Every structure is written in C-alpha cells, then in structure tokens.
Amino acid sequence: MKNILYKILFAVMMISCSEEVLDKKPLDLITDIDVWQDEVLMDSYLTNAYLKMYILKNETPYSSTAGSTAVDWFNGEDWNGPFIVNEVSDEAMGNWIVGQSRKVKTQGLTINGGILEWWEHAYRVNRILNEFIEKVPSSPASDEFKMMKVAEARFLRAFNYFSMVKRYGGVPLITETQNINDSDEEIYRARNKEQEIYDFIISEMDAIASNLPERNSGNYEYGRPSRHTAFALQCRAALYAGSIAQYGSVQLNGIVGIPSSDAVGYYQTAFDAAEEIMTSGLYQLYDVDTDKIENFKNVFLVKDNPEVIWAERHDYVQRNQGGNGWVWDFFQCPRPHAWNAGNQNAPYLEMAEEFEYVDGTPGALDRVAIQNGLHTIDEVWGNRDPRFYATIYTQGTPWKGVDIDWYNGLILPDLTIITSGSYEGVLAQGYHSRNGTGFGVMKYLEEDKSNLGERATSGTDWQIFRYGEILLNYAEAAFELGRPNDALDAINALRSRAGIVTIGSVDRDQIRHERKVELAFEGHRYWDVRRWRVATSLLSVERSGISYKLDFNTRDFKIVINPNIETNASIVPFTEANYYLPVTLTRTSNNPNLIENPGYQ
C-alpha cells in the first residue's frame, strides 16, 4: 500500500494519547488490511487526503511546472503560493516574491503551463479518495461512520474536481481506483466534457448532503464539511456553470464550454442551494461589533463564527515544529516585519477606488485634482466604506499603536524633495516605506500578534466558504433568473452589515462590484472575471499605484499617481484562449488521448 508511512504517522497522532495504545498492533506492522479494519486508521487515511489538497488554501499551487510531481516549496503553501491567485487578477500585484505571477502578466499563459497547476497532485488525491470510497463500505466500521466518512470523501473528491474544471474545462473523470495492471484504455483516459464535470459535482452534493452532519449536531467537527458545506459547493459550482453557459462558447465537442440553453437551469440550482443555507438558521453574517471596521476584520479573525461554513484550520505553530501555522501574516503585514519586506499583495489603486464612500458615492479619485496641492490622508481616503479600512492599509492606517508611515519623499521648505536621509529629524522615507502600489492587504491580519516576523506562524483559519459569499451567489443567480428584488435584498444585507448606505435597485454591474469589494483577496476575483468572460478586457490593461510625499511644513501630503505601476515590462493581453489553462505539451505527450485546449495547440 502506497504512503503507508503517512498512515502510521496519523495513527500515532490519533491514538498516542489513548490508554488503548498498549493494545494496538506495533505500528511498523500495520498493513493495508489493518487500515480497513479500524475506524481510527481509516479516518487517518482520510486526513491524509486533506493534507494533500493544497488548493484548499487560496488556490495555492503545489508545483509551478506542468507535469511535475516534485515539491515546489517556493510556489507552495509554505511560501508564495497562497498569494498568486490575487496577483494574476486585477486586485493586486506581487510586491516581494513575484516570479510566477509577474511572468503570467508579462509573458502570458503558454502551452508549457506553470501557474496555478492542479493536475498531477489532483489525481493523486483522487486516488486516495477513490480507494477510501471503495473500501470503507465493506469494513467492520459502524454504519454511521461508514455513511458519514464516505460522504466526506465524496465531498472532497467533488471539490477536487471543481478545482480542476475551473482551470482546464473538461478533465478525465475517474471515480474508481486505477491499477497498474489496467488496460491502456483505462489508464490513459480522454477528457470528459466540461458540463459532465459540473454535473458530477452538483449531483454528488445532492447524493451526500443528508449523510453529512449538521453544524449543530454532535457529530460535527469544525474544519470538516457539514451538510450545508455540500450545498455551498453545489451553489458555487452551479453558479460557475451558469456563467460559462451564458457567456462562454462550446468548443472541442463540449470538452470546453456548456450550451447556453442550460444556463437558467444552473442558475436555478445555485439559487436553490443558496436558499437551503439561508433558511437553515445555522449561518448568518457576522455582525457583533459596533465598530464596523473592527467587525469586518473579525469576520476573518474570530474562529468558527456564525458566518463560517467551511474553513481550513490553523494554529500559531510552524508545521516543522508540529503545528499547523501558515504564512499570511508574515507575507502581508507592513514592514519592518517579514524580514523587512512584507506587503506581498500590493493592491492596485483601482482596487482601492472600488470602495465607495459611506453615502454611496463612487470611490474613484479625481486624478487631476488629487495631484495638485497638498492633502491630508482623510481628504484622500476618509469616509469610505468601512470594509476599505478592514481590507486595505495605506499611509496613515493605524497599525500596532501607530499610524503607518509609508511616504517615500520629504518636501523641504525650499520645495526640493529628498528621498534619503532626513531633515531636522524627519526621515525622508517613512518608517514603513515600501516600493509598490501604496497599498497593502489588511484582511486576515492579526495585528495584536507578536510573532509576525516568523514565517508560517499565522493562526487564522482560511475560510473556504462563508455566508457572505452565499449571499453574493444568491444575488447573482437571482438576478439572472429575473428576480431582482431577491438580489437587492441580499446585496443590501451585505451593505448594511458593512455600514454603508443601502441601495434602491440593483443591476449586474452593481452585483459584480459588491462581489469584488466584499470578497477582495479571498481568491475569487480571478475565477470570477474568467467565468464572466470579461478577463480579456479587465486583465489586459496596466494598473496604477499611488505614492505620498510628506510636506515638512504642513505635514500634509503631495499625492503622485503612477499610471503603470508594474514597470518591469508591459502587460501581455489576456486572450480568449486563456479562459482555460493549457493542458500542456507534457501531459498531452504522456497521454495521447488528452486533447489540448483551444489556442494552445
């Protein structure tokens, strides 16, 4: 049996604190047969699948090389991986570790792949899950255990396939364990149609939802899927399928694309799944703190709060020390933490401008007027949607008892500007100064933690599904189904929680705007603009940044807008072909039954 070492390791973890450990067979003698006779070992085997599903954490890739099965630490979940999907979108640029995301923006996607890959490791996870699904039903475990754990494995398998289909379109759908003695026809599978993969995900959730525990039941374990997690996946998958049917085109005999006539059916499925969650009474928007900025911060900091539907759990200890910490705080916080770097995701000025004023006025700056004269930070960024301050930091943002000093130039009394040294005790560069867009990501940062300079010690749980997304999915599906009032109610619930004026009517653009603001830097935006088929315009333009020059006399700021902030090279247009990642030359060479996606041949 492959990976027996993992099973032994998790068996130790699960039973070492039990008095029954003395009655167990010596761990070096555990066999394949033993695993399928013991509930603890079977659950440890399933845990192994979770640990290999690197895509749970903000779409982190495990390898930046198509076809590779090697550990790519640099682009993996312990380093730069969790941030790349934000950097290839129109939300932010890579500001520290920039290799793969910058390459995509300046060179485009090619037949060699190498970004956000999820193929070889996806099928390795798939094999673990298929074997579990096949063997547990015939084990001596209790009926309750078998029913719940098989449903859990089927959920993970469906989530695994969702992570593939949104990348590549149709992929080989393999639901049984393959063996080395199988025929070439069985081993070298052709790609299923994209629609078949989405239909598989949706139908699997219908089949297993009732076998998963309710959030408030005694069998529920935080970090594992509940009944409504299945509906959340079904909701998201159906919404994606509806968008692809509505805006995409069918190619390669359906290997990519979904017939437009099926869009309404998928939107209805998404709507119904969202409604199942919304009417359950088990989930709600987190709305506890009277301070709306702190409240939105705490959506992501308070563990297992009523908004969380499914999360990847973390603690504050590095994994090489036996913990399950991760890297978010280390990479995202402002200097001088993170080896005097930080600020990995640098939001574009256009992203900052998406946040409206609290009275509903659009948030775009007058870029001519703002660069004339001097301004206070409040004049530039005051009275915004509270989500702005909970999501993004910039010059003047409170941080650890002080205001972030991010200016990168000092205007002297004679109007000359110095960028190094100091003048009468005032630094020419702010203490937190960092080259970039002028913005950083505040969301998920735990400001009160003292170990921000240590890598992989973030303890925040990564929320894979939350109620806020469900409301946005519901709003989008409702609007496409001709139910604008339902969409409006969902959007206004989010705006009211945020502390911003509600609106009297809603359209498609407003729903998409609200989604961009509410879900910023949560790993949704790149996939959203792809499924809406608007990436060819939105991801093909250069983006802006902002810099601040401190005036010595007034302590106000001169604002300078940098219209092309990614100065290393021009942005390569996102093409129609890029709505799907390439299967890659490596994979099609290894399996002649795989057809490459359009535009990469």
Secondary structure, DSSP 8 states (H G I E B T S, - for coil): -TTHHHHHHHHHHHHTTSGGGGGS--GGG--HHHHTT-HHHHHHHHHHHHHH-GGGTTT--S-SSTT--S--STTSTTTTGGGHHHHTTTSEEESSS-HHHHHHHHH---TT--SS--SHHHHHHHHHHHHHHHHGGGSSS-HHHHHHHHHHHHHHHHHHHHHHHHHHSS-----S---TTS-HHHHS-----HHHHHHHHHHHHHHHGGGS--TTSTT--TTS--HHHHHHHHHHHHHHHHHHHHH---BGGGTB---GGGHHHHHHHHHHHHHHHHTSSS-------SSHHHHHHHHHHSTT-TTEEEEE---SS-GGGT---BSHHHHHS-TTHHHHH---EEE-HHHHHTS-BTTS------TTGGGSS-B-HHHHHTTB-HHHHHHEE-TT-EETTEE------EE-TTS-EE-SSEETTEESS-TT--SSSS-EE-TT--TT-S-TTSTT-B---EEEEEHHHHHHHHHHHHHHTT-HHHHHHHHHHHHHHHTS---S---HHHHHHHHHHHTTTTT-HHHHHHHTT-HHHHTSS---EEEEEEETTT--EEEEEES---TTS------GGGGS----HHHHHH-TT----TT--
